[in-house]
Amino acid sequence: MIQGGRVPFASGIMSMVAAIAAIASLVALLLFRNNDWGYGLLTMAIGSVGLAISARKYTSISRAVAWAFIIRLAICVIYSILGDGDADNYGVNAVYYASLPIEEIFFNIPTGAYFYSWIISFFFRIFGEYYMPIRVMNATLSVYCVLIFSNIISHIYKNRNAVIKAAWVIALFPNLIRFSSYFANREVVLLLFMLLYIKHAYLYYNNGRTKHLILSVIALVPAMILHTSMIAMIMLTILIILSRKNNSQNRGASLIWKGFLVSITIVAFVYMLSSGIGMEKFSIGGGVDLDVESISNIGEMSAAGRAAYLSGVSFSNPILTLLFLPIRMLYFLYTPFLWMISSVIDIVGLFDAILYIWVSIPLWKQIKEIRRKRNNKTSDDRFIFLLFITLIVIVAMFAAVTSNYGTAIRHRCKLFPIFLLIALPCLNIPFIKIKRSKYIVK
């Protein structure tokens, strides 16, 4: 964690918001009898106190964290005033889980998107069926994502300016803000668990402590429950175990230990997958077979509405599907293209696509630079390259089943931190430069 002397600016802002929210909560509950806002503001006060304590350790990025906090809370308040609905029935399912006896709730954990409903059902159980506390929870977790991501960068790059650059980009990235405070929004919870997985996977790769491998798997399980794409991280986990260099002098013992860890990991993940964890997308309409035609049909189903692309372009031939997959990946990452612009809202989507082009170019430069090192790669270089391979796999998974740029924007948003993590050394932000100067990291 980044060390500093003074109390950070962010902690002061968060403490002030906590005090104001606590007073406003009492006013809303006692004077206006508005339980939604009352409990929402109470949740804001509690969340702000937690963030204020956590942010004290991040002096160097205090202003970026403060702006992340202010903007996300502002979006949360706007959504609470305007309302954002429950199109995916997360609230409906949360009501069901909240109605279960407390002794049964832990025996009824869903293995799919409605795991998010199971999580928010605890808020419903405590406060009642109110939406604002959930929005505040998401906004708070989104700020924690900024802190965790900055911590990952500090471990990998060990550079103060790199952390500052990463913190500002992740704090102000438009669609991470946009999806930070919805009620019907599992994206933030998924992002939180994904970042925790990456953090502990890296720490295991770097120092070989088994506790970090265990913690990475623990973080990955809820991420897999929330979204099928996270099963690609199983591959990353196995690659990390197999490729990390062991300091042991006994090569035979090292290979046996790696084989043991891989075997345990595979058995654990096979058990999870057979239990339905991470398999939600393969259970559409009573079950989708894992064949090329079925996957193509899922992609064709999403090609609806004005934001659709590649409508009618699907193949039952595996070779043609694989040959066309790079095109689908380009569409997934960079649509809408200029010729797809037909309204003002498309310009917003175009701006998002330009941001991915902006981060993709330095990403490829960084990967090219790592490959040039050949046998001189550091442990960090190897980890970043493994993460890049995993990113390609996840993008391919999303691209294969997505034919709508509105859906693509939401899905690629959760991958942006990985893009940024890899691209960071070659990412040009004029007022922030990375120099290879170290500072304290714990």
DRENVOKOL-849001 format. One line per field, with one value per residue (C-alpha): residue number from 1; residue in three letters; chain; x, y, z. Coordinates in steps of 0.001 Angstrom, whole numbers, plus 500000, padded with zeros to 6 digits. Layout:
REM DRENVOKOL-849001
num NUM	...
residuo Ala	...
cadena A	...
c1 X	...
c2 Y	...
c3 Z	...
END
This chain:
REM DRENVOKOL-849001
num 1	2	3	4	5	6	7	8	9	10	11	12	13	14	15	16	17	18	19	20	21	22	23	24	25	26	27	28	29	30	31	32	33	34	35	36	37	38	39	40	41	42	43	44	45	46	47	48	49	50	51	52	53	54	55	56	57	58	59	60	61	62	63	64	65	66	67	68	69	70	71	72	73	74	75	76	77	78	79	80	81	82	83	84	85	86	87	88	89	90	91	92	93	94	95	96	97	98	99	100	101	102	103	104	105	106	107	108	109	110	111	112	113	114	115	116	117	118	119	120	121	122	123	124	125	126	127	128	129	130	131	132	133	134	135	136	137	138	139	140	141	142	143	144	145	146	147	148	149	150	151	152	153	154	155	156	157	158	159	160	161	162	163	164	165	166	167	168	169	170	171	172	173	174	175	176	177	178	179	180	181	182	183	184	185	186	187	188	189	190	191	192	193	194	195	196	197	198	199	200	201	202	203	204	205	206	207	208	209	210	211	212	213	214	215	216	217	218	219	220	221	222	223	224	225	226	227	228	229	230	231	232	233	234	235	236	237	238	239	240	241	242	243	244	245	246	247	248	249	250	251	252	253	254	255	256	257	258	259	260	261	262	263	264	265	266	267	268	269	270	271	272	273	274	275	276	277	278	279	280	281	282	283	284	285	286	287	288	289	290	291	292	293	294	295	296	297	298	299	300	301	302	303	304	305	306	307	308	309	310	311	312	313	314	315	316	317	318	319	320	321	322	323	324	325	326	327	328	329	330	331	332	333	334	335	336	337	338	339	340	341	342	343	344	345	346	347	348	349	350	351	352	353	354	355	356	357	358	359	360	361	362	363	364	365	366	367	368	369	370	371	372	373	374	375	376	377	378	379	380	381	382	383	384	385	386	387	388	389	390	391	392	393	394	395	396	397	398	399	400	401	402	403	404	405	406	407	408	409	410	411	412	413	414	415	416	417	418	419	420	421	422	423	424	425	426	427	428	429	430	431	432	433	434	435	436	437	438	439	440	441	442
residuo Met	Ile	Gln	Gly	Gly	Arg	Val	Pro	Phe	Ala	Ser	Gly	Ile	Met	Ser	Met	Val	Ala	Ala	Ile	Ala	Ala	Ile	Ala	Ser	Leu	Val	Ala	Leu	Leu	Leu	Phe	Arg	Asn	Asn	Asp	Trp	Gly	Tyr	Gly	Leu	Leu	Thr	Met	Ala	Ile	Gly	Ser	Val	Gly	Leu	Ala	Ile	Ser	Ala	Arg	Lys	Tyr	Thr	Ser	Ile	Ser	Arg	Ala	Val	Ala	Trp	Ala	Phe	Ile	Ile	Arg	Leu	Ala	Ile	Cys	Val	Ile	Tyr	Ser	Ile	Leu	Gly	Asp	Gly	Asp	Ala	Asp	Asn	Tyr	Gly	Val	Asn	Ala	Val	Tyr	Tyr	Ala	Ser	Leu	Pro	Ile	Glu	Glu	Ile	Phe	Phe	Asn	Ile	Pro	Thr	Gly	Ala	Tyr	Phe	Tyr	Ser	Trp	Ile	Ile	Ser	Phe	Phe	Phe	Arg	Ile	Phe	Gly	Glu	Tyr	Tyr	Met	Pro	Ile	Arg	Val	Met	Asn	Ala	Thr	Leu	Ser	Val	Tyr	Cys	Val	Leu	Ile	Phe	Ser	Asn	Ile	Ile	Ser	His	Ile	Tyr	Lys	Asn	Arg	Asn	Ala	Val	Ile	Lys	Ala	Ala	Trp	Val	Ile	Ala	Leu	Phe	Pro	Asn	Leu	Ile	Arg	Phe	Ser	Ser	Tyr	Phe	Ala	Asn	Arg	Glu	Val	Val	Leu	Leu	Leu	Phe	Met	Leu	Leu	Tyr	Ile	Lys	His	Ala	Tyr	Leu	Tyr	Tyr	Asn	Asn	Gly	Arg	Thr	Lys	His	Leu	Ile	Leu	Ser	Val	Ile	Ala	Leu	Val	Pro	Ala	Met	Ile	Leu	His	Thr	Ser	Met	Ile	Ala	Met	Ile	Met	Leu	Thr	Ile	Leu	Ile	Ile	Leu	Ser	Arg	Lys	Asn	Asn	Ser	Gln	Asn	Arg	Gly	Ala	Ser	Leu	Ile	Trp	Lys	Gly	Phe	Leu	Val	Ser	Ile	Thr	Ile	Val	Ala	Phe	Val	Tyr	Met	Leu	Ser	Ser	Gly	Ile	Gly	Met	Glu	Lys	Phe	Ser	Ile	Gly	Gly	Gly	Val	Asp	Leu	Asp	Val	Glu	Ser	Ile	Ser	Asn	Ile	Gly	Glu	Met	Ser	Ala	Ala	Gly	Arg	Ala	Ala	Tyr	Leu	Ser	Gly	Val	Ser	Phe	Ser	Asn	Pro	Ile	Leu	Thr	Leu	Leu	Phe	Leu	Pro	Ile	Arg	Met	Leu	Tyr	Phe	Leu	Tyr	Thr	Pro	Phe	Leu	Trp	Met	Ile	Ser	Ser	Val	Ile	Asp	Ile	Val	Gly	Leu	Phe	Asp	Ala	Ile	Leu	Tyr	Ile	Trp	Val	Ser	Ile	Pro	Leu	Trp	Lys	Gln	Ile	Lys	Glu	Ile	Arg	Arg	Lys	Arg	Asn	Asn	Lys	Thr	Ser	Asp	Asp	Arg	Phe	Ile	Phe	Leu	Leu	Phe	Ile	Thr	Leu	Ile	Val	Ile	Val	Ala	Met	Phe	Ala	Ala	Val	Thr	Ser	Asn	Tyr	Gly	Thr	Ala	Ile	Arg	His	Arg	Cys	Lys	Leu	Phe	Pro	Ile	Phe	Leu	Leu	Ile	Ala	Leu	Pro	Cys	Leu	Asn	Ile	Pro	Phe	Ile	Lys	Ile	Lys	Arg	Ser	Lys	Tyr	Ile	Val	Lys
cadena A	A	A	A	A	A	A	A	A	A	A	A	A	A	A	A	A	A	A	A	A	A	A	A	A	A	A	A	A	A	A	A	A	A	A	A	A	A	A	A	A	A	A	A	A	A	A	A	A	A	A	A	A	A	A	A	A	A	A	A	A	A	A	A	A	A	A	A	A	A	A	A	A	A	A	A	A	A	A	A	A	A	A	A	A	A	A	A	A	A	A	A	A	A	A	A	A	A	A	A	A	A	A	A	A	A	A	A	A	A	A	A	A	A	A	A	A	A	A	A	A	A	A	A	A	A	A	A	A	A	A	A	A	A	A	A	A	A	A	A	A	A	A	A	A	A	A	A	A	A	A	A	A	A	A	A	A	A	A	A	A	A	A	A	A	A	A	A	A	A	A	A	A	A	A	A	A	A	A	A	A	A	A	A	A	A	A	A	A	A	A	A	A	A	A	A	A	A	A	A	A	A	A	A	A	A	A	A	A	A	A	A	A	A	A	A	A	A	A	A	A	A	A	A	A	A	A	A	A	A	A	A	A	A	A	A	A	A	A	A	A	A	A	A	A	A	A	A	A	A	A	A	A	A	A	A	A	A	A	A	A	A	A	A	A	A	A	A	A	A	A	A	A	A	A	A	A	A	A	A	A	A	A	A	A	A	A	A	A	A	A	A	A	A	A	A	A	A	A	A	A	A	A	A	A	A	A	A	A	A	A	A	A	A	A	A	A	A	A	A	A	A	A	A	A	A	A	A	A	A	A	A	A	A	A	A	A	A	A	A	A	A	A	A	A	A	A	A	A	A	A	A	A	A	A	A	A	A	A	A	A	A	A	A	A	A	A	A	A	A	A	A	A	A	A	A	A	A	A	A	A	A	A	A	A	A	A	A	A	A	A	A	A	A	A	A	A	A	A	A	A	A	A	A	A	A	A	A	A	A	A	A	A	A	A	A	A	A	A	A	A	A	A	A	A	A	A	A	A	A	A	A	A	A	A	A	A	A	A	A	A	A
c1 500000	501113	502525	502215	502334	499321	495666	494673	492314	489962	489588	488597	485952	484598	484433	482549	480090	479612	478645	476278	474698	474142	472308	470336	469369	467772	465933	464623	463504	462032	460822	459890	459174	461074	462599	464232	466291	466665	468197	470078	471744	472472	474202	476089	477296	478514	480137	481846	483363	484746	486170	487665	489567	490749	491740	494152	496696	496557	498012	499570	496250	494079	492628	491826	490065	488185	486895	485960	483981	482253	481259	479935	477870	476495	475467	473913	471819	470736	469625	467740	465893	465111	464737	466399	463993	464614	464537	466369	464212	467130	464846	462079	464485	466053	462597	462312	465714	464974	461770	463609	464310	467819	468881	467950	469495	472994	471584	469904	472824	472099	474823	474201	473469	470907	473724	473642	469996	471136	473712	471330	468643	470556	469889	466214	466195	467617	466009	463060	462495	464281	466548	468729	470812	471715	472752	474933	476454	477390	478837	480897	482208	483083	485375	486904	487640	489697	491678	492231	493260	495732	497140	497634	499482	501706	502700	503393	505054	506411	506213	504405	503650	502280	499839	498755	498189	496199	494105	493031	492150	490159	488460	487286	486638	483098	481423	482916	481171	477988	477641	478776	475478	472575	470248	469973	473725	475987	478940	480530	480353	481832	484623	485437	485901	487819	490297	490728	491435	494058	495706	496129	496999	499833	501011	501111	503015	505471	506139	504766	502753	499976	497626	497465	496599	493775	492575	492637	490435	488083	487714	487283	484357	481833	483181	482475	479024	478234	479468	480451	483363	485339	485878	488767	490553	490769	493216	495183	495352	496761	499235	500413	501013	502888	504973	506097	509737	510285	513228	513596	516902	515157	513639	511893	510187	509160	507538	505701	504415	503252	501565	499830	498585	497367	495551	493838	492923	491469	489471	488095	487092	485588	483466	482379	481527	479573	477639	476604	479080	480141	477823	474835	475291	475186	471750	469723	466355	466767	470326	472660	475073	478731	478977	479733	476183	474655	477182	476564	472829	473385	475266	472455	469883	471687	471636	468452	467569	469151	472555	472810	475757	476697	473050	472628	476375	476730	478333	477819	481254	483919	486684	484640	483604	487222	488334	485589	486161	488862	486323	483760	486414	487095	483376	483038	485863	485521	481894	480060	482125	481684	479252	477031	476352	472713	471769	473245	473386	475652	478219	478440	479137	481726	483549	483722	485113	487771	488863	489424	491470	493439	494280	494693	497602	499885	498705	500106	503286	503786	503222	505635	508217	507796	508205	511426	512993	512913	514864	515296	511670	511070	508463	506190	506636	505625	502563	501434	501855	499766	497113	497181	496548	493615	492264	492295	490359	487734	487310	486852	484227	482277	482671	481352	477980	477568	476094	474906	477212	475041	475659	479313	479857	478572	480620	483919	483642	484418	487594	488910	491011	492884	493487	494800	496971	498791	498982	500027	503800	503212	500077	500684	499027	500913	500873	501939	505140	506337	509888	511414	511673	510642	508720	507488	505025	503595
c2 500000	503497	505181	508815	511180	513499	512568	512358	514816	511938	510814	514337	514564	511115	511919	515136	513292	510633	513290	515106	511830	510677	513910	513875	510256	511216	514100	511841	509119	511223	514370	513262	509578	508669	505281	504826	508001	507603	504143	505071	508013	505861	503339	506265	507396	503898	503345	506743	505986	502688	504393	507222	504682	502740	505877	507002	504521	506006	509487	509681	509187	511020	513541	510898	508803	511868	512647	508993	509138	512468	511612	508156	509456	512211	509594	507536	510517	511263	507656	507759	510919	509780	506057	503295	500351	496627	495311	492087	491281	491460	493157	490592	487745	489646	489863	486079	485465	488017	486143	482881	482002	483110	479508	478580	481485	479948	476704	478568	480360	480774	479913	482633	486339	486203	485683	489493	489274	486988	489589	492542	490464	491085	494818	494045	491865	494697	497811	496556	496657	499942	500607	503528	501526	499147	502023	503398	499944	499777	503303	502496	499236	501090	503405	500378	499055	502212	501557	497859	498532	501185	498697	496131	498727	499641	495983	495335	498594	499792	503329	506312	508035	504811	504508	508143	507715	504489	505957	508994	506946	504336	506989	509055	506376	507299	503897	502731	505794	505169	501574	502338	503108	501383	499343	496482	496262	493306	494826	496530	493427	491348	493893	493908	490125	490082	492678	490821	487665	489418	490976	487680	485737	488206	488031	484233	484405	486853	485331	481777	481989	479419	481643	484038	481178	480186	483801	484187	481112	482336	485661	483916	481731	484602	486220	482982	482775	486312	485853	482886	484774	484500	480766	481926	482842	479106	478896	481835	480175	476954	478852	480819	477659	475943	478883	480575	480038	478233	479205	475609	473946	470574	470617	467275	468406	471644	469767	467456	470454	472187	469009	468679	472305	471995	468741	470236	473365	471354	469087	472134	473910	470768	470340	473987	473787	470549	472365	475031	477729	479713	477788	480143	481202	477545	477071	479444	478115	474898	474210	475242	472670	473635	473458	476063	476298	476847	479537	481235	481157	482991	485694	485898	486289	489395	491010	492957	496644	499699	498936	495483	494507	491452	490421	487171	486472	483109	479814	476179	475336	475471	476588	479488	480470	480589	482496	485083	485393	488130	490260	489740	490707	493975	494732	493886	496220	499155	499599	501749	502512	505840	504430	503130	506631	507579	509509	511548	508537	506769	509552	508591	505008	506237	508129	504888	503036	505742	505279	501566	502393	504839	502098	499256	500850	501111	497642	496141	498207	496865	493248	493745	495146	492175	489692	491419	490572	486838	485170	488405	488753	489625	487865	490905	490718	487064	487729	490580	488352	485589	488181	489357	485806	485523	488887	487681	484556	486563	489043	486092	484585	487838	488521	485077	485712	489494	491242	494504	497395	498482	495098	495212	498555	497075	493873	495441	497932	495189	494365	497938	497619	494668	496691	499567	497366	495941	499170	501489	501842	502833	504897	508542	511091	514379	515648	512316	510475	507122	506981	503835	505154	502871	503662	501626	498854	496462
c3 500000	499264	502287	503245	506185	506148	506266	502584	500964	500044	503662	504683	501947	502812	506537	505805	503528	506232	508794	506401	505246	508844	509714	506445	507125	510429	508756	505964	508379	511184	509424	505905	506629	503466	504230	500820	501155	504920	504736	501573	503295	506346	504059	502496	505932	506845	503444	503553	506967	505642	502579	504643	506748	503680	501732	504488	503095	499590	500004	496537	494725	497218	494754	492151	494805	496065	492573	492033	495280	494568	490994	491873	494772	492529	489938	492744	493879	490292	489744	493055	491983	488441	489163	487155	487422	487698	484126	485012	488060	490484	493007	492551	493259	496151	497756	497481	499097	501810	502638	503334	506966	507893	508546	504945	503062	502955	501554	498666	497011	493270	490733	488175	487726	490526	492974	492901	494076	496878	497970	497958	499714	502955	502535	501908	505015	507149	505658	503615	499844	499183	496199	497274	499803	496956	494688	497492	498016	494325	494353	497455	495977	492774	494768	496479	492976	492330	495530	494802	491198	492352	494846	492073	489977	492942	493368	489678	488585	491969	490699	492198	488889	487395	490286	489938	486210	486702	489519	487497	484423	486334	488491	485507	482878	481707	481570	484854	486304	484334	485550	489092	490796	489070	491254	488735	488226	489019	487103	490123	492332	489500	488952	492677	492822	489524	490793	494089	492084	489933	492995	494856	491691	491079	494698	494494	491199	492719	496161	495948	499169	498968	500969	498007	495650	498007	498307	494509	494099	496838	494979	491624	492751	493160	489981	488087	489664	488508	484943	482763	481147	484377	483811	481576	484803	485570	482672	484099	487516	486041	483842	486880	488899	486068	484850	488060	488921	492194	494404	495551	494659	494292	490790	491272	494471	492748	489859	492248	494235	491059	489883	493243	493172	489567	490380	493434	491441	488527	490865	492702	489496	487918	491033	490839	487130	487653	490383	487868	488918	485851	483524	483470	479833	478809	480371	478192	477147	479110	478032	475213	473860	473709	469925	467283	465936	469382	470270	466910	467628	470937	469032	466473	469268	470532	467056	467746	467886	466329	467900	466289	464107	462013	461912	459984	460024	461773	460796	461709	460300	463076	460674	459283	462797	463979	460887	461423	465192	464881	462963	465722	468288	466453	466378	470067	471109	468731	467680	466845	463751	461988	459396	462230	463619	463095	466256	469092	471430	468920	469385	473084	472012	469492	472251	474275	471242	470750	474374	473710	470620	472786	475317	472774	470907	473984	475042	471824	472220	475732	474661	471759	474168	476531	473675	472584	475936	475132	477965	479951	481019	484645	486776	486281	482497	482466	484624	482358	479297	480901	481739	478108	476853	479268	478089	474475	475488	477396	474531	472139	474466	474595	470858	469909	471590	471183	468140	469665	470484	473429	475023	473919	475707	478980	478656	477567	480423	482948	480987	480863	484070	482507	479319	481415	483627	480600	478576	481409	480778	477143	477757	477007	479289	478730	482313	483905	482981	484326	485596	487038	490580	493407	496564	499524	498708	501285
END
